[in-house]
Amino acid sequence: MNLEWLRTLRDTLPPVQDAARHRWLEVCNESKPVLTATLVAERPSPTLIVVPTLERAEQWFAILFRLGIPEERLVRAPLGLTPLMEPTGVELEVLHERIRALHTLRLGEPVVVIAPVGSALQRTMPPALFEQEWLRLTVSENPVPAPYQYAIDPETLIQRLVEDGYEYQEPVRLPGHFARRGGIVDVFPMGAVLPLRIEFWGDEIISLRKFDPATQRSLIREVRHAEIPPARETPMGNPEVAERIRHDWERAIAQQPPALQPTLRQNLEDDLRPLAMGAPFDRLELYLPWLAQERACMLDYLPENALLILDEPLLLESAFQRMQDEIQQALNSRAERGDTIPLRIADYVEPIERLYASRPHPVLTLEAMPKPDLTGVAHELGTRSTETTRGRLPDLWNSIRRWLEGGYQIVVATDRPNQVARAFQDADLPAPSESAENHAVPLLFRGNLGGGFIWDAQRFALLTDAEFFERHRLRMPPRRFNEGVPITSIMDLKPGDYVVHIHHGVGVFRGLTTLEREGVTREYLLIEYAHPDRIFVPVDQLDRIQKYIGPDDKPPEIRRLSSSLWVKSVAQARQKAKEVAQELIRIYALREKATRPPTGPDTPWQAEMEAMFPYIETPGQLKAIEEVKRDLESPHPMDRLLVGDVGFGKTEVAIRAAFKVIMAERQVALMCPTTVLAYQHWQNFKERFEPFGVQVALLSRLISPAEQKRILHGLKTGAIDMVIGTHRLLSDDVQFKNLGLVIIDEEQRFGVMQKERFKQLRGTVDVLTMTATPIPRTLYMALTEIRDMSLITDPPPGRLPIRTSVMPYTDWAVREAILRELQRDGQVFYVVPRIQGIEHVAERLKQLVPHARIAIAHGQMPPATMEAIVLDFYQHAYDILVCTTIIENGLDMPNVNTLIVENAERFGLGQLYQLRGRVGRSDRQAYAYFLFKAGKLNDKAEERLQALKEFSHLGSGFALAMRDLEIRGAGNLLGTEQHGAMRAVGLELYQAMLRDAIRHLRKGETHWALDSPLQDELPPIQIPIDAYIPASYIPDVAQRLGYYKRIAGSRTRDELKDLVRELRDRYGQLPTPVRHLLRLMEVRIVAHAVGAESIEMEGKRVLVKFHTNRRLKAQWQVALQKQFAGVATRPEHISLPLTAQPLETLLMVLKALQALQNPEAA
């Protein structure tokens, strides 16, 4: 990265040092981050930049990042006052970022913290108390620097974590959580990048290591010291503070209208319990004035060698006033409805004057509009914005000529260097170069900086994409925040769930149970079938059990164990899986035979068009893009399925594929299920392709007949490069000159006839199909052998998490949510479960918010009417769209950032998850309200609401919704005609059947026994030895089940060794029964390899029986009898005495047999 010009600028800037106020006057907005970057780039101490708004903070962040300041040095500090505005806690991500900011500032690290003014002045824990609450840990063998400690017992550590606001959650995946397993404590320090694993020996710390929250495995590198800051910036309560709060609130409650007093007292009582116990809870921040009587804010965390930068004091003041007014309004509203006593915003933020108080470190104010009453050392810089030349290229070229003649240094910062070079050449000017030796040639800097400026005093001009192009965006760096990891299906198993035993069929799981038989303790799964049948399945056979997942909500039929119907169901399902696999293989073979000219490598224009993408690509996106391009550059037509959740960036993959094909002089067609979706895609593609002279047309019923005729003619002659539309594109009158790529969005939403047409297309042109319904990973693995698929699983960067509330319906909640959105000129989705009564809902909203413009849309309207309404809403003709779940699929409306779902208990989790994905599509804070009817709820609805409450924090609810969607995804991908087979045997078993059929067909087999085992079944073993995972070692049943499943599913000794390492890492030394369980599996794996059918007791001897086709040869028998005393053999079995260590003896004998059977391997 060429940054020499930045260093030259730094040398011309007035010095900023000493504990004084420095004022840079007449500095335009565009120049502020650029000039500041020169100051902070090599600064060894912290910098706090206070800006007017969150949006401005993101711009600063993006520009400093592009100018070479490493991402790990840049820290966001958002506002954390949500609990004042509504009855919810501070979002985890906000807390995480704020505590990271406070922590790094206090430590004096060379960070650059960027904070909106409200965030900088938000009251927080005093620095001395914050430091006192830190836990500083070190490994016992180190020389221990004060104030680190190595001698602390796990109980004391847990107690400290709870007092600091950490919450118990196993496994630890998100900041602010901890868990304990014996002598191991996991904690995710707030503000840290990775969680920490602390291992104890008695009350000494013997190891500190970071671990991966997704795999839960330790990373190789151990750490010597660790710091754990408090999880909340508000101090926890105690009995004395709780009593003081009770006294003050009771006095205030007595002043309120009598009708509000019962609710206020109830709310107070609910909060006093955790306050007295010193436990964290959602409304904790509401009590800050009582919990932290000493006033402090982020400014107090700055050390003496820090630098404070204030971006535009006049704007800071107006933005701060606006924020105070908005929060005070919310506090007044909450007091009026009896949610809290009257509270004042002034008790939660420091006054604005704190920004200008004298400080022990330098302060720099950047002022385009000088603040009259401000003192300090003033320097007039005189930078001016190039905004007046934007969109007026002739004026800009004249200015550039003038600057070049005057000896100015011109820096061109762009994401589109080739287009810029061509524009300069067309204007008869020297093209910018990265290696410009002198000022006669502009210097090229790769990376758009969002807006240019001129500094006449220093003969310097910075030009960016904003000056050259009508459409330009600043690329935002990603947020590094993990929203929680979906959990695997067996680990969600709860008593009462349906399970499938591959031999006995569908039953009901009743729980894990420990049984002692003949002095031997083992753990079993109890599964019930039709009365009175039930079975106990040993945990080492858990690989035969799967959670039952059907293609829909219908419960499966439970039968007696003696029923022969299960065997029939399995046979029918396997036959169906074989047919499906044959069809998939046939299509695959046809495509392998077909050829077409490849597109060739990327052109320079491709790189420029891609640089216009306003975000940094996620790893999943990059992989998908690479796979699609590889397909297009191969000689065979592409047929790729692109799977990615709503808003995960599938459209960008399609944009890049389409452009690549167009650059190869072929046409592209994009087909969507709805006109509105087609319109949105058209806008996106047009915006990106227009600068490159690419013609993109929209063909739908919204287009006039004359325009349609023109488009059809353009497609036929090749004048139009790309067409976007609905199934209208499949009409006979749509003919292409040279069609190269067809993109299908949400194929499963088209009809049967259209799907047939898609099949015909697949043999001749490239096809890219996109779907937002996730599919199970296991199915993905099965199908990747015969179907090219790309999966985008990582969420997009730069978006704020959606603030989700689950609450009973009240008019005030709805009114406030709508008003808040309308105040910022946004829009609202209001979703109801059924069409009946939808007009009454709209009427009620009209009374609550009289000035709002309200529209209604639902699936029973004529399609043209509904599409026109949705389109009008998209173009902001309405403020609120009252609708059914029609918004669930595909619509991308960045201006809609509030979702209200009425009667949320009537929706499935998957639906709610999809609906929630419709908001939060921009960098604005989005809100989702799931409202239910207070009062009588049946058990099922209560259960769903409970799940919804978890879901509002993401984590496990996220996993439930993902699974709900995956089931649908599997059904969509495989086709509805297979639902019967999937319902009979469950999704997992059906996938295993499909995998098995694909494996056989790929080997060229056409006939195989449909009753052959789907997986290698290991011989059962019955010997008197305790082999199980004690609850004291892994207390969490779901985790224990998960490990049982993985141990039972192991088929190699390496897999078992890997599990031993993981268990040792996560839970500490393995107890004897766990070591036995793993050894037992090793015995079974070797026994299977040598052909054993079963291992059981016969009196005081252990009997190993062999399959009829794996009898023992005479020479093997003789060798074994010679090698091991007491071993008796026959062709069909081996008998050996029961020793003190039966598993070790067995293993030695079986390994010796294995060496005899395979002398080469031995």
N, C-alpha and C positions, 0 to 999 in steps of 0.2 A: 504494500500500500504506500503510495507516494505522499508523504506528509511533510516534505521539506518546506513547502509553502506555508504550512501551519506554524512551523518553528520560526520562519522569517516574520510572520505576523506577530508572534509572541514577543519578539525582540523590540517591536515598535510600540508595545502597549505600556501605559503608565504603570509603575510598580504598585503592587498591593501587598503591603506588609505592615508590621506594628499593629498594636491594638487601636486602630483608628478606623473611621468611616471613610470609605472612598466612594466617590460618585462618578460614574461614567455617564455623561449626559449626551443627548441626541444619538442614542444607539437604537437602530431599528430592530424590530423583533427578530428578523431573519439573521441578524449578525450576532445576537446574544449568545446562542449555544456555541457558535463557531469560535468566537473570541474567548469564551469561557473555557472551551476545550483546551486552548493553548495554556491556560493557567493551571488547570487541574490535572493535565495528562501525567506529569511526573511529580506531582505533589505527594510527599510521604505521609501526610496527615489527612483527616477527614474534611469533606466539604459538604455543607447542607445548602441546597438550592431551594428556595421557597418560591413557588409559582402560583398564579391565580387559580387555575382549575386543573382537574384530573387530566383533561384532554391536552392541556399545555404541558403537563408533566410527561405524558407519553411522547409528545413531540421532542422534548428535551432528551428523553431517554434514547429515542431512535437516532437522533442526530449525533449525540455523544458516542453512541455505539458505532455508528458509521465512520466516525472520525478516529476510531482506533482505541477507544477506552474499553478495556476488556469487560465482558458482561458480568464477571464475578465482582468487579468493583462498583457496578451500578446497582443501586438499591431503590426500589419503589417504596413509598411510605403513604399508602392511601388513608382516607379518613375512616375512623372506626367508631362512629357515633350512631350506628343503626339502632341499638337498643333504646335510644331516646325517641326514635321516630315510630317504632312499632315493637310489639311484644316478642322480639326474637333476640338471639344473641349476636355477637359480632361474628361475621363469616370467618371460617377457619383460615382462609387464604389471607384475609385482611390482617388478622392477628399475627399470622406467620410473617408477613412482610413488615408489619410495624415493629414487631419484637426484634426482627433481624436488624432493622434500622437503628433502634435504640441500643441494641447490644454492640453493633459494630462502631457506632459513634462513641459509646462509652469506653470501648477498648482502644479507641484512637487509631483504628485501622484506616488505610488510605482509600476509603470508599467515597463515592459520590452519591449522597442520598437526595432524591428529588421528591419534594413533598408539596402538595397543594396547601395553601395558606391555612385552611381549617385544620388540616392534619398536623401542621407544625405547631399550632397553638392549642391543640386538643390537650386537655389535662391528662396527666398520666402519673404513675408512681414516681415519687422523688428518686433521683439517681442513687442516693446513698442506700435507700431501701431496696431498690432494684438490684444493686450490687450485693447487698446483704442476702438477698433471696437466691442469688446464683449458687449453683452447686458446682464446685470445682473438684474433679476427681483425677487421680493418677494411679498408675500401676504400682504395687507395693515395693517392687525391687528398685524403683527409681529413687534417686535422691529427691526428697519431697520438697518442692518450692512452696513457701507460704503463698496463699492460703489454701493450697491443694490438700486433699485428704485421701488416704488410701484405706485407713481403718474406719470402716463404717459398715455396720451389719445390714443385710438386705431389708429387714423390717424398718430400720431407721431411714434408709434411703427411700423406701416406698412412702413412709409417713411424710418425708420432706417433699416428695413429688406431688402428693395429694395437696399438701399445704400450698404448693406453688401453682396449683390449678391444673395439674395433669390428670387425665382420666384413664381408667383401666379399659383396655380393649385388646383382646387376643384374636388374631395376631396384630402386631403393631404395623400399621401401614401409613398412617397420617400424622402430621405434626401435632404435638399436644397429647399423644397417647403413650401409655406404658403397659407392660405386662410382666408378670413374674412366673418363672418355672423353676422351682427349687432354688439352686444357687445361681441362676441366671436371670438378670433383669434386662428387658429390652425397653428402650425409651427413645421417642423421636423428639429431640429438643426443638422447641419452637424456634423458627428462624434458620434451622440447619438444613443442609441439602440432603443428608442421609441420616437414618436412625442409627442408634448406638446400642451395642450389646455389651453388658457389663457382667463379667464372670467372677464369682466369689469363691474363696476357699475359707470357710468360716466367716470371719468378719474382715477379711482382707481381699482387696481387688487384685486378682491375678491376671486379668486380661481385659482390655478395652478394644473393641473393634467395630467398625462401621459395617452395616449390612444392607443388602438390596431389599427394599420393601416388597418388590414383586415376587422374588423367589424365596425371601426370608433367609437367604444364605449369607454368611459373613463374607466380606471381601478380603482378599489376601492380606492387605496392609493393616497391621495393628496400629493403634494410636497410643502415644505415651500419656497424653493429658486430654481431658475433655471438660467442656463447660456446658452446663445446662441452665439456661436462663429461665425465669418464671414463664408459665404458659399464658398468663393473663397480665395485662399492664395495670389492672386494678387490683389492689391488695385484697386478699381473702378476708372474710369476716371473722369475728370471735364473739363470745357471749356478751362482753361489755358493749361492743359496737352495736350488736343486735338490740340490746336493751335501749341504747340511745336512739336508734332508728325507731324502735317501737314508740318511745316517748314522743318524739317529734312528729311522727306520722299520725299517731292517735290524736294529737292536738290539732293537726291540720284537717284530719278526717271529720272532726267535730264541727268544723266550719263549712263543710260541704253540704249540698242539698240532701235531705234524709233519704231520698230514693237511691242515691249513689253509695251511701255509707256501707251497706252489707257487702257489695262487690269490692269496695276498697279494702275493707277489713279482711275479706277472704284472700285477696291478692297479697296483702301484707303478711298474713299468717303463712301462706305458701312460701313466701320469700324468707321469712325469719328463720325457718328451720335450717336451710343450707347456710344462711348467714351466721347463725350461732355455731354451727359445726365447722365453719371455715371451708366449706365445699364449693366448688364452682357451679354456677347455674346460669341460665340464659340472661336473666335480668340483672345480673351482678353490677354491670356498668351504670345502671340507673342510680345505685347507691354510692357512687364515687365521692360525692361531697362529704359523706360521713366516713367512708373507708380511708380516704387520703386527705387528712385535714391540712397537711402542708401542700401548698400549690406548686405544681411543676409542669413543664411541657417539654417537647423535644429539644427546644433551644437550650435547656439546662443540661443536656447530655453532651454538649459540645466541649471538648477539651480546650486548653489554652492555645494549642497550635492549630486549631481548626480554622476554616474559612466559611463565613456565612454570606450567601449571595441572595439578594432580594430582586426578583424579576418584576419591575414596574410597580413601585409602591402605590401609586394611585389605583391601579387595577387590583392590587392585593386588597386594598381597603374596601373597594366596592364588592369584590367577590366574597370577602369575609362577612360583610354586612348581609349580603344576600343569603349566605349559608346560615347565619344566625337567625334571620327572619324565618327561613323555611323550617328550621328545627324548632324554633319557638312556637310557630304555628302548629306543628305536629304535637308538641308538648301540651299546648292549650286544648287541642282537640281531644287528646287522651284524658286530660283532666275533666273536660266537659262530659265525657261518657263514663267516668268513674273507673278508668284503668289505673290512674296514678293520682296523687295529690298534685296541686299546682306546683310546677317546677320551673326554674329559670335557666335558660341556656348559659347565662353568665357564670353559673356554678360549674359548668363542664368545659369551658374554654377560657384561655387566658386572654386579656384584652390585647387589641392590635398594637397598642403602644409598646408591648414587650419587644416587638421587632426592632424598635428604634432606641431601646435602652442601651446605655454604654456597656460594652462587653470586653472581656480580657483578650479577645482575638480580633483579627481584621474582619470588617464587614464591607461588602461591596454592593452598592445598589446600581442596577441597570435601568436607566430612565430614558424612554423615548419622549415622555411628557414629564418634565421636571416637577417634582413635588416642592411647592413654594417654601414650606416651613422646615425643610430638611437641612441639616448642617453637615459638614464633612469636607474632605479635600476633593474639589470638583475638577473633572477633566472633560472638556468637550471633544468627543471623538468625531461626531458628524458622519456616522454611517447612514446611508439611506437605502430604502427598499427599492427593488427593481419592479415592484408591483405594477407601476404605470405602463411598463412595456409589455406586460403579459398579454398574449393574444394579438400583439401588434408587431409582427416580425419585421416589416420594413424599418420601423423606428429602432428596433433592437439592432439590426445590421448597421444602421448609421452610427449608433452609439458605439458599437464594437470597433468600427473603423476609427472613430474619434479616439477611443481609448488606446488602440494599437499605435496610432500616430503620436499620442501623448506619452508613450512609454509605460502604460499601465501593465501590471501583471494581471492577466485574465485567467481564472481557474474555472473550468467547466466541469461541474459535478453531475454525472448522468448515469442512469441505468441503461441508456440506449445509445452507446457511442457511435455505432455505424450510421444510425439515422442522423445524429448530430453532425457527423463528419460530412455526410452527403449534403445536409442543409448548408453548412459552411461553404462547401465547394460550389453549390448552386449560387450562393451569394457572392462568389468570387473572393472568398476570404480563406486564409490558411486554416486547415482543419486542426482541431486540438490534438495534441500529442502527449503521451505519458512521459516522453523523454525530451520535452521542449528545453532547449539549452538557454534560450533568452526570451525576453518579453515580446519578441516579434511574432511568436507563435503561442496561441493559448495552450495552457497546461491542462491535460485531461486527468480528472480524478474519477475513478469508477465508484459510483454510488450517489444516488440522488439525495440532496440535502433539503428538499422541500421548499426552497425559495432563496433567491439570490439577493446580494446587496453590493453597493459601491462605497468605497472608502476613498474619497478624493484626496484627502490629506496624505494618504500613503500610496496613492496611485495603484489601487487594488480593486478588482471587480470579481465577484463570485457569481457565476450563472449556473442555474440548475434546470431540471426538466420542467419546472413550473414556468420558466420563461419561454421554452421552445415548444412545448406541447400543450394542447388544450386539456388533455386528460393526463394527470400524473398523480402519484400518491407516494407518501413516505412509507417505506417498508418497516413494519413494526417487528421488533425482536420478540421471540416467544416468551411466554411465562413458564417458569419451571415449577409447575405445581401439579402434584399427582392427585387426581380426584377419587382414588380408590380403585382397587383391582377386583374384577369379577372373580367369584369363587367357584371351584369345580363342583359338579353336581352331587357327587356322593357326600361331600362335606356339608351339604345343606340338609342331609337326611334327618328328619324329625320323627319321633313316634307318631304313627297314624298315616305316614306317607306310604304310597304304593311303591312296591319294588318288584323287580323281575328276577327270578332265579332261572338260569338258562335251562335247567332240567325240569323244574317243577311249575314254572309259570308265574303269573302275577299274584302277589299276596300283599298283606299289610305288615309293614315293619312296626314292631312293638317296642323296640329298644335293644340296647346292649345289656347282656346279663352275664354275670360271672358264676360259673358252676364248678363245684368240686366233685370229681368222680374218682373213686378209688385213690384218694389222697392226692390227686392231680388237679391243679386249678387252671382253667382256661376261660377265655371270654367268648361268648357266642352272640349271634344276632338271632333274635326271636322273630319268626315270620309266621303270621296266621293266615290260614286259607279258609274256605267255607267250613262252618262249624261241623265237627269239633277238631278239624285238622290243624296242626301247627308243626313247624320244624325248628330245630336249633342248628344254625349254620356256624361251624367253627370259623373264627376270624381269619385263619390262614387260607380259607376258601372264599374270601370276599371277592375274588376276581370273578366268581360266578354270579355275583349280585350286581344289579344295576338299578338306579332310580328309575321308576316308570315315568316316562314323559310321553304323553299322547299328542296327536296333532291338533287337538282342541281341548275344551274343558270337560268333555264327557268322562265320567269315571269308568275305569275298566271293569270287566266282569270277574268276580272272584269265584273260583271253583274248588271242588274237592281235590285232594292230591291224587285220588284214584281215577279222576276223569281222563279220558283219552283225547279230549278236545285240544289240550295244549300241544300235543305232538302234531295234530292236524294243522293247527294254527301256524306252528313253526314251519312245517313243510310248505304250506301255501305262501307264507311270507318269503321263504327262501326262493321259491319258484318266481315270485313277483320280482324279487331283487335281481334274479338272474336275467329276467326279460329286460328290466330297466338298464342293467349293465350292458347287455347286448346292443340295445339301441344307442346308448352313449358311445360305445366302442365303434359302432358302425359309422356314426356321424364323424367321429374323430378320424377314422381311416379315410373317409372321403376327403376330409380337409387336408390330410397329409399328402394325398395324391395331387390335389389342385395346386397350381402355381400361378403367380402373377409377378410383374416386375417389382423389385423392392423399391422403397422410397429414396434410399441413399441417406448419407449422414446429415446431421442438422446444418442448416444454413446460418450465416451470421444474423439474418433477420429473426430466426427462431430464438436465438439467445436474447435478442432485444425485446421481442414480444413477451418472452418468459419473465424478463426483468421488470415488466410492468405489473406483475402480480404483487399486490400490496402487503403480502405477509411473507415471512420466512417459511419455506416448505417444511412440513413435518417429515420425519424419517419414513413413515408409511407412504406418504404422498410421493416422495422421491423414488422409493422402490417401485411403486405402481407406474410412475412415469417412465422409469428405465425399462420395465417389462413391456409396456405398450410400444415404446420406441424400438425395442429389440424385435418385437413381432413385425412392426411395419418395415423394418430393414431386412427381414428374412424373405425368402422366395415364396413362402406359403401364405395364403390369406389368414388374417388374424380372426380369431373368435374368442374374445376374452370377456370374462365376467368381472366387473369391478364392484366389490362389496365395501360399503363404508357407511357409517352412521350419518344421521342428518347433520349437515354442517361440517363434515370432516374433510371437505375439499375434493370431492369426486369431479365436480365441474371443471376444476383447474386441469385435471388429468385429461379430460375430454377436449378442453380448449387447446392444449399442447398437441394432442394427437391430430385434431382437425387441422391445425395450422401446418403441421409437418406434411400432411397429405396434400393440402392446397399448394404448398411450396413445391411439391412434386407434380404440379399441374393436373391434379385430379379434383373431382368435386366431392363435397361432403353433405350428407343428409342427417339431421338430428330429429328423432321422433319422440314426442312426449305424449302422455296420456290425456293431458288437459290443455285447453287453449291458454289458460293463464300461465301455466308452466312454460309453454312454448314462447309466450311473450317475454317472460323473464329471461329465459335462455337467450332469446334474440337480442335483448338489450345488453346482456353480458358479453356475448360473442362480438356484437357490433362494436361495442366500446373498445374491445381489445384489438380487433382486426382492422378497423377503419384506418388507423394511421399508416397501415402498410398497403393500402389500396385494395384490400380484399372486400369483395361484394357479398354481403350477408342479407338474405331475404327471409321474411316471415310469411308462411302460407297457412292461413286458417280462415274460419268463417267470419272473422272480424275484418278481413281484408276485402275491399270492394272488387267486383267481378273484373273491372278494367285492370286493376293492379295485379289481380291473380293472373290475368292473361299475359301481362308483361313479364311476370316472374316465370311463368311456364316457358315463354319464348326464350328468356335468358338462360334457363336451365338447359334447354335443348341446344342452344348455340354456344354455351360455355361462358356467356357473359357474367353469369352469377356463379360464384365459387361455392357458396354454402346456402342450404335452405333449412329452415327450422319450422316444424309444424306438427300437427296431430296425425292421426291415421289417414288424413287427407292425402298425405304423401304417398300412400299405397295405391291411389287411384290410377286408372289406366292412362289418363291424360298427362301424368307427371313423367316426363322422359328426360334423361340426362345425356349430356354429350360424353362425359367420361366419369362415371360415378366410381369413387375409390373407397369411401368409408361411410358406413352407416352406424350412427350412435343411437342406441335405444335406451331411453330413460324409464326405469320401472317397468320392465317387460311384463311382469306378472299382472299388471293392471290392464293389459290389452286383451281383446277377445280371442277366441279360438281361431277364427279366420285370419286375423292379423298375424297370430303366432305362426300359422302355416306359411304365410308369405315371408316371415322372417327366416324360417327354415330354408326356403328356396334361395334367399339372398346369401345365406351363409357359405355356400359352396363357391361363390364367385367374387364377392367383395370382402373387404375387411369389415368386421363387425365388433363394436365395443358396446357391451350391455352394462348399464349401471343400475344398482339397487341399493336402497337405504335400509333394507331389512337385514340385520346381521344373520349369519348362519353359524351353526355349531362348528367349532374348530375341528372336531373329529370328522364331520362330514366334509369339511374343506380338505382335510388330509386325504380322504378316500377319493374325492373327485379330482384332486390336482393331477393325478396320474393321467386322466383322460380329458380334462377340461382345463383350459388355461384360466386361472383365477388370480386376481390381485385383491388383497385385503388391506383396507386402511383402518387401523384400530386406534391410532393415537389422536386425541382431540386437538383441534386447531389452536395455534398460539394466540396470545394477546387478548383473549376474551376473559371477561370477568365471570366468575361462577354465578349462576342464576340464583337469586335470593328466593328461596322456596318457603312458603308458609302453609301449614295445614291447620285450619281453624273452623269453628262452627260458622255458618252463614249469619252475617248481620248486615243491615243496610249501611251502617257507618263504615264497615270494613271495605265494602264494595265502593262506596262513594269516595273514600279517601284514596283507594288504590287508583281509581279512574282519574281523580283530580290531580294526583301527583304526576301521572303520565301526561295528562293534557297540559299541565303547567310547563313541561319541557318540550311541548309541541310534538309529542309522540302519539302513538295509537294503541288500541287495546283489542285483544281477542277475548270475547266472552263466550265460553263454550258451555252448551247444555247437553244432557244425555239424549233427549228425544225431541222430535220435531213438534209433537203435540204441545201446545201452550207456549211456543217460542215467541209469538206476538205479545203475549202478556209479559214475558220477561223483558222484551224491548220497551214496552210501555212503562214498566216499573223503573227501568234504568233512566228513561226520559224524565220521570218525576224526580229521581235522585240527582241527576246531572242535567238540568234543563237546557243548557247551552250546547251540549254535545250533539254531534251529527251521528245518527245511528242507522246502520243498515242490517238487514237480515239475509242470511244465505243458508240453504240446506239442500240435501241431495234430491228432494222430490220436486224441486223447481225445474222448469225447462232448462236444459243445459246452457242455452244461449243467455237466458236471463241471469242465471247464477254466475256465469263467467263475466258478464258485463258488470255485475255488482262487485265481484271480487277484484276485478280490474280497476274499477273506480276507487275502491278502498285502497288498493296498492298505490294509486296515484293521489292519495290523500284527499279524496272528495268526502270521505267519512272519517270520524274519529274512533268509532266503536263498531266492530263487526260481531253481531250476535249470530252464532252458528253452531252447527253440530260438528262432528269430528271430520268434516270435509277438509279442515286445515291440517289434518294429521300428516298428509303426504306432500313433501316436496316444496311447498311454497317458501320462498325466501324473501322476507320483508324486514329489512334492517331497521325500519322506523317503528315497528311494532315491538315494544319491549315490556308490555305487561300482559300476562295471561291470567284470566280468571276462569276457573272451572267450577260450575255449580253442580251440586250433588255428586261430588268427586267419588263417593263410595260406590257409585254405579259403574265406574269404569274399571277396566283391567289395568294392572300396573304397567304393562307394555304400552297400552294406549296413552296413559298419563305421561310416560317417559317420552313417547313420540310427540305428544302435544307440547310438552315442556321444551322440546328441541326447536319449536317454532319461534321462540323468542330468544334474545341474547345472541342475535346474529351480527351484532356490531360491537364496537368497544364501549357502548353505554351499559350501565348497570341495568340488568333485566330482573323482573319480578314475576314469580308464578304463585298464584293463590289457589290452593285446593280447598274448596269450601264444602262442608257437609252439613246435613240437617242435625241440629242439636236435639237431644231427646232420645227417643227409642231407636236403637240400632240393633239389628240382629247380630248373632255371633260372627257370621261370615263378613259382614260389613265392618264390624269392629276390628276383626283380624286384618282386613285390608287397610283400614285406616292406621292400624298400628304399623303395618309395613310402610304405609305412606309417610308416617312420621320419621321412620328410619330413612326413608327415601329422600326426605327433605335435607338430610345431612349427607346424601350420597353414600358411598361405601357399600354396605350389604344390600340396600334397596336397589342400588344401581345394578348389582349382580342379578337380583330377582327379575328386574325389568329386562335385562339383557337376555336372561334365559327364556322369558316369556316370548321375546321377539325371535330368539333363535329357533324356537319350536315352529313359529310361523314361517320363518325363513327357510327351514328345512322343508316344510310343506310346499312352499312356493317354488323352491328350487327343483324339487323332485316331482312336483305335479300333484294335483288333488286326487288323481285316480289311485295314488298309492296310500291315501289316508287309511284305508281299511287295514292294509298290512301293518302300517305303523301303529294303528290303534291296538291291533291284536297282540303285538309283541313288544311295543314300546319303541321309542325313537332310537335309543342307544343300541339295542339288539338288532334293529333293522339296519342301522348304519354298519354294524359289524358284518351282517349278511351281505350288504352291498359291497363292502370292502373285499370280502372273501370272493364274491363272484367276479369282481374286477380283476383280482389277482389271478384267478384261474384262466380267465379269458385272455389276459395279457400274455400268459404262458403259451397260448395257442390251444388250450383245452376247450372242448365244446361240451363234453359230458363228464360229470363227476357226481359222486354220491351226495345227494342233498341232506343226508343225515350225518355226514362226516363232521367231526368237531370243528367249531369256528375258531378255536384257539387251542394251543397246546395245553392239555389238561394234565396237571402234575398229579402223581399218585398220592392218594390220601395216606396219612401216617397216624397211627395210634400207638404211642408209647408213653409210659408214665413219666411225664416231665412237665413242669410248669412253664408254659410258653404263652405270654400275653403282654400287653402294655399296661402297667399299673396306673390307676387313676391318679396316684400321687405323683407319677412321672409326667403324664400329659393329662391334666384335669379336664380340659375342654373336650367334650364328647365328639364334636364335629372334627376337631383336629385329630383325635385318636382314630376315628373312623377313616379319615383321609390317609393316615399312615398305614392302617391295616390294609386298605385297598391297594396302596402302592407296594407294600411288602408282598401281598398275595399275587399282585400282577407282575412281579419281577420274574424274569426268565433267564438272567445271567448272573454270575457271581459278581461281575463289575457293577451291575445295577444295585445289588445288595450292599457292596462296599460303599457306593455313593450314598445310599440311605444311611448307613452307619455314620458316615462323616457328617451328614446333615443333622441327624438326631443328636450326635455328640455336640455339634455346634449350637443347636437351638435349645437343647434341654439338659445338656451336661452329661456326665458319665452314665453309660447304659446300665440299668439294673439287671440282675441275673435273668428274670423272666423275659426281658426284651432281647438279651443276648441269645437266650434259648430259642426265642421265636425266629430270629434271623438265621440261626444255625439250622433250625428245623427246615426253613425254606431252602437253604443251601443243600441240605440232604435231599429234599424233594426234587430240586433242579437236577442234581447229579443222578438221582434214581431214575428220573424220566429219561435222561440221556442214555442210560444203560439198558432201558427197556422194562423197568419195574412197573408192575400194575398196582401194587399196594404194599404198605409196610404195617404190620400189626403184631400184637403180642400172641404168643402161644405158650401158655404157662409162664415159665421164667425165661423164655427165649424170645428173641426178635426174629420174625419171619418176613423175608423180602420175597414176594411173589412176582413172577415175570409173565409178560404177555406171551400167548402161544407162538407168535412169530418171532420172539426174541429169546428162545431157550438158550441155556448155557451149554457151551461146547465142553467136551470131556477134559481137554487140556486146560481150559480156564478153571474148571472145578478143582483139578489136581493142584494147580498153582496157588489157588486161594487157600486150600486146606493146608498146604505146606507153609504159606506165609503167616496165617493167623491161627493160633491155638484155639480149639473149641469151636471152629466154624465147620458146619456140616452143609454139604451142597447136594442138590439134585438138579436135573435139567430145568425144572420149573420153579425152583426156589433156592434161597440161601437162608440158613438158620444160624444165628449166632447168640452167644450168651448175653444176658442183660448185665452190663457192667455199671460201675458207678457213674461213668460218663457215656451213656448210650449213644448220644449224637456224634461224639468224636469217633467212637469205635465204628459206627455205621459209615461215617464219612470216609474213614480210612479204607474200609472194605470196598465200598462202592467206587472210590477213586482208583483202587488197585484193579478192580474189574474193568473200569473205563480204559486204563492203560493197556490191559490185555486185549480189549476189543479194538483199540486204535493204537497199535504199537508205533506208527509213524508220528502221530500227534504227541505221544508220550516222549 
